[in-house]
Amino acid sequence: MKKIHGERAWLIQAIYQETGPDNYLFKALWVGAKECVKAVNAALSGFRDHLLLEDGLELGIKSYREKRFIFQRVDNNYFVGGVIVPDDLKNVVAGTRKEQLLDQAFQIFSREAPYPLLREWMPRLWEACVDEDRIFPLQKLGLEGEVYYVEPPYGGLMREMLLAYLPEFRSRAVELIQ
């Protein structure tokens, strides 16, 4: 939990990408007094488009991205606020086990791929995409496990990857059949 600068509110959960001077939020949740939570929501939806934390960390949202906000009472004294960036969050995977990450990545790949894919290919495709910087770790606060951004290869690159690993995929298929 990190204190939000100038507010009686605390960031309790966040997924973001460190990119030098800019850190882009994919998702964030904060808790505090009603007027403070509303002020944080207003800051992220308005002119500033960023949060400044007491430790100096600044988290922003790309201004051209759609944002969805939440505001909800927790009890008589506290409220929770939050923001998600749906277009960015749809390609985020999180989990405490590699299999969870691969299952979620498979769903993203299947949604974007111009070809049918097999779940058994995912360990190799994951490695190839990490090597190509198409899968990279994200920073997190208040979440267990690991969090990654998955950018599936576009049509031509996907085709190249599948052809490059076809012998490996074929032998894997034979193992599964036997």
C-alpha positions as CSV (number, residue, x, y, z in Angstrom):
1,M,0.0,0.0,0.0
2,K,1.4,3.4,-1.0
3,K,0.2,6.8,0.0
4,I,-1.1,9.1,-2.8
5,H,0.6,12.5,-2.6
6,G,-1.6,15.2,-1.3
7,E,-4.6,13.0,-0.6
8,R,-5.9,10.9,2.3
9,A,-6.0,7.9,0.0
10,W,-3.7,4.9,-0.5
11,L,-3.0,2.9,-3.6
12,I,-3.7,-0.7,-2.8
13,Q,-3.3,-2.4,-6.1
14,A,-1.7,-1.5,-9.4
15,I,-0.4,-3.0,-12.6
16,Y,1.9,-0.6,-14.6
17,Q,4.7,-0.5,-17.0
18,E,7.9,1.3,-16.2
19,T,9.0,3.2,-19.3
20,G,11.7,5.6,-18.1
21,P,10.2,8.8,-17.0
22,D,6.7,7.7,-17.7
23,N,5.0,4.8,-16.0
24,Y,1.8,3.7,-17.6
25,L,-1.1,2.3,-15.6
26,F,-3.2,-0.6,-16.8
27,K,-5.2,-0.9,-13.6
28,A,-5.2,0.7,-10.2
29,L,-7.3,0.6,-7.0
30,W,-7.1,3.1,-4.1
31,V,-9.0,3.5,-0.9
32,G,-9.6,6.5,1.3
33,A,-12.1,9.1,2.5
34,K,-14.9,9.8,0.0
35,E,-13.7,13.3,-1.1
36,C,-10.2,12.0,-1.5
37,V,-11.1,9.0,-3.6
38,K,-13.3,11.3,-5.8
39,A,-10.3,13.7,-6.1
40,V,-8.0,10.9,-7.3
41,N,-10.7,9.7,-9.8
42,A,-11.0,13.3,-11.1
43,A,-7.2,13.7,-11.4
44,L,-6.9,10.6,-13.6
45,S,-9.9,11.5,-15.7
46,G,-9.0,15.1,-16.2
47,F,-6.1,17.3,-17.1
48,R,-3.3,15.6,-15.2
49,D,-3.9,12.0,-16.2
50,H,-1.5,10.8,-13.6
51,L,-1.0,9.8,-9.9
52,L,1.9,11.0,-7.8
53,L,2.7,8.8,-4.9
54,E,4.4,10.0,-1.7
55,D,7.6,8.0,-2.6
56,G,7.9,10.0,-5.8
57,L,6.6,7.3,-8.2
58,E,4.4,8.8,-10.9
59,L,1.8,6.6,-12.7
60,G,-0.1,7.9,-15.7
61,I,-2.5,6.8,-18.4
62,K,-1.9,7.3,-22.0
63,S,-4.2,10.2,-22.8
64,Y,-5.7,8.7,-25.9
65,R,-6.7,5.5,-24.1
66,E,-10.3,4.8,-23.0
67,K,-10.5,4.7,-19.2
68,R,-13.2,3.1,-16.9
69,F,-13.5,4.3,-13.4
70,I,-15.1,2.7,-10.3
71,F,-16.3,4.4,-7.1
72,Q,-17.8,2.3,-4.3
73,R,-18.5,2.6,-0.6
74,V,-16.5,0.0,1.5
75,D,-18.0,1.0,4.9
76,N,-19.2,4.2,6.6
77,N,-15.8,5.8,6.5
78,Y,-14.0,4.5,3.4
79,F,-14.5,4.3,-0.3
80,V,-12.6,2.5,-3.0
81,G,-11.9,4.1,-6.4
82,G,-10.2,2.6,-9.4
83,V,-9.4,2.8,-13.0
84,I,-8.8,0.2,-15.7
85,V,-7.6,0.8,-19.3
86,P,-9.5,-2.0,-21.1
87,D,-7.6,-1.9,-24.4
88,D,-4.3,-2.4,-22.5
89,L,-5.6,-4.7,-19.8
90,K,-7.0,-7.3,-22.2
91,N,-3.5,-8.4,-23.0
92,V,-2.3,-8.7,-19.4
93,V,-1.8,-12.1,-17.9
94,A,-1.2,-12.8,-14.2
95,G,-0.5,-15.8,-12.1
96,T,1.5,-17.6,-9.5
97,R,2.3,-20.6,-11.7
98,K,3.7,-20.8,-15.3
99,E,0.7,-22.9,-16.4
100,Q,-1.7,-20.1,-15.4
101,L,0.3,-17.6,-17.5
102,L,0.4,-20.0,-20.5
103,D,-3.3,-20.7,-20.3
104,Q,-4.2,-17.0,-20.3
105,A,-1.6,-16.2,-23.0
106,F,-3.1,-19.0,-25.1
107,Q,-6.5,-17.3,-24.9
108,I,-4.9,-14.0,-26.1
109,F,-3.0,-15.7,-28.9
110,S,-6.1,-17.7,-30.0
111,R,-8.2,-14.5,-30.2
112,E,-5.6,-12.7,-32.4
113,A,-4.1,-15.6,-34.4
114,P,-5.0,-16.0,-38.1
115,Y,-4.4,-19.7,-37.7
116,P,-5.7,-22.3,-35.2
117,L,-3.3,-23.0,-32.4
118,L,-2.8,-25.8,-30.0
119,R,-2.4,-25.1,-26.3
120,E,0.6,-27.5,-26.2
121,W,2.6,-25.0,-28.4
122,M,2.4,-22.3,-25.8
123,P,5.6,-23.0,-23.9
124,R,7.6,-22.6,-27.1
125,L,5.6,-19.6,-28.4
126,W,6.0,-17.9,-25.0
127,E,9.8,-18.3,-25.1
128,A,9.9,-17.0,-28.7
129,C,7.7,-14.0,-27.9
130,V,9.8,-13.2,-24.8
131,D,12.9,-13.3,-27.1
132,E,11.2,-10.9,-29.5
133,D,10.1,-8.5,-26.7
134,R,6.5,-9.3,-27.5
135,I,5.9,-10.6,-23.9
136,F,7.4,-8.5,-21.1
137,P,7.0,-8.3,-17.4
138,L,4.9,-5.5,-15.8
139,Q,5.3,-4.0,-12.4
140,K,2.7,-4.7,-9.8
141,L,1.6,-3.6,-6.4
142,G,-0.7,-5.6,-4.1
143,L,-0.8,-8.7,-6.4
144,E,0.7,-12.1,-5.9
145,G,2.7,-13.9,-8.6
146,E,3.9,-12.5,-11.9
147,V,2.3,-10.1,-14.4
148,Y,3.1,-9.8,-18.1
149,Y,1.9,-7.9,-21.1
150,V,1.4,-10.2,-24.1
151,E,1.5,-8.8,-27.6
152,P,0.7,-11.6,-29.9
153,P,2.7,-11.8,-33.1
154,Y,0.9,-10.3,-36.1
155,G,-0.1,-12.6,-39.0
156,G,3.3,-12.8,-40.9
157,L,5.4,-13.1,-37.7
158,M,3.0,-15.8,-36.3
159,R,3.4,-17.7,-39.6
160,E,7.2,-17.5,-39.4
161,M,7.2,-18.7,-35.8
162,L,4.9,-21.6,-36.5
163,L,7.0,-22.7,-39.5
164,A,10.3,-22.3,-37.6
165,Y,9.0,-24.6,-34.8
166,L,7.0,-27.0,-37.0
167,P,9.4,-29.9,-36.5
168,E,9.3,-29.5,-32.7
169,F,5.5,-29.1,-32.8
170,R,5.2,-32.2,-35.0
171,S,7.3,-34.4,-32.6
172,R,5.3,-33.0,-29.6
173,A,2.1,-34.0,-31.4
174,V,3.5,-37.5,-32.0
175,E,4.4,-37.8,-28.3
176,L,0.9,-36.8,-27.3
177,I,-0.7,-39.4,-29.6
178,Q,1.4,-42.3,-28.5
